[in-house]
Amino acid sequence: MTELKNSLEEQIKFAVNKFLEVSEGKEIQIISHNDTDGITSATIMIQALKKLDKFFSLKIVKSLDKKFIEKLPKNKITLFLDLASGNLDQLKESKLENIFILDHHEIIQELPENITIVNPELHKKQKISGAGLTYLFCKEINPENKEFAKLAILGMIGDLMEKNIDKLNSEILDDGEIQKKRGLLIYPSTRPINRTLEFCSHPFIPGVTGDSKGVIELLREINLMPENGKYKSIIELNREEMERIVTAIMLRNPKSKQKEIIGDIFLIKLFNKLEDAREISAKINACSRFGESQVAIKFCMELSEAKKLAKEIHAKYKQHLISGIKFAVGTEKIIGNGFVIINAEENIKDTMIGTIASILSSSPIYEDGTIIITMAYYENKIKVSGRNVGRTGRNIREILNNVVEKVGGEVGGHEFAAGCNILQSKEQEFLNLLQKSFEVEIVKV
């Protein structure tokens, strides 16, 4: 069994000391996930390693598989960020010399001896993002790395953790010197509200999301009109205007609860301008999902060359997202007792299928406890994403893992938000076993 300390903080100190000791004079290969949390984790780490004058390489990946792990050079220090907790068995057999994992995803395999891991799942299941762990790790290396706190906050927001801020996350927020405002939790809060509503997906608003005419109708109904040809932004609305728009959204999406759509808006200074952290997070995510992870990292580093590119990619991403939502809502589905399977095949990008599953799980279309499974083709594989509506009910990670053990593939994620990758040749077998698994689970209840 790998060595573990009593608390997460002690484990971070132990991992840092070991990392600094074994990495002396050696090259480090960093492998990080391709979502906002993974990108911000990678950006924090590479900037911290630059200060130490370390030699390193960086790979951003959608997921890990056995083939990828086998090809990694064995004599380098291997550092996984925001992933690898679901690949412990493969890493045990990999013959990699020194493995470090900074991750927050669920662990269901035994910890091998050849890794050093920092994961809150092993310490009271504290809620912290991958970027938060990476930040605390790098801050332990050098307190001056406190300057990267805002990137950790972007990772936290990218993983939707801003509503469960405990002691650790609160300390990171303090380090980040961000501004907080109370308001409607649709973003960007700093842009005209008509544009914000049109591309709003959290929550999904029927007749408004993706419909510019529906947006204007809603605003006209609540007598929120443009001033000097321009609508106000959310942070410019007064209390009475805020109440009117919250009521209108709740009428169109009855599942939206006031406590879920009203909350803290985090404003972060990037490129010397105060921006909605959720909008920045969405831009980072869009770049990476479109295969432009290098743009995402440069954007996080505030390099001017990336600013315009990130904006253009994000605009294109939003259009694809709206099209994907419309396809997912309108297409034929496999519907059973407590589950819905949407097989988009080649109609939705595999890098967007998880986001669409999340959006549908917060829409008024499905009852709480329903499991939504979305699928999309890429290369010779299928990306599968699962979400629990209302974050209640059965453990999707366990269900997917049980099926994938029979058909082959990789599983990752959490209890209520998980995913896997399987071969297209196993599609029908996977669907059959998945439906049987749902039915067996229901019988058990």
Secondary structure, DSSP 8 states (H G I E B T S, - for coil): -----SSHHHHHHHHHHHHHHHTTT--EEEEEESSHHHHHHHHHHHHHHHHTT--EEEEEES---HHHHHHS-SSSEEEEES--TT-HHHHHTS--SEEEEE--S---S---TTEEEE-GGGTTT----HHHHHHHHHHHH-GGGGGGHHHHHHHHHHTT-TTS--HHHHHHHHHHT-EEEEEE--S-TTSBHHHHHHT-BTTB-TTTTT-HHHHHHHHHHTT---BTTB--BGGG--HHHHHHHHHHHHHH-TT--HHHHEEEEEEEEETTEEEEHHHHHHHHHHHHHTT-HHHHHHHHTT-HHHHHHHHHHHHHHHHHHHHHHHHHHHS--EEETTEEEEE-TTSS-TTTHHHHHHHHHTSTTS-TT-EEEEEEEETTEEEEEEEEGGG-SS-HHHHHHHHHHHH--EEEE-SSEEEEEEEGGGHHHHHHHHHHHHHHHHHH-
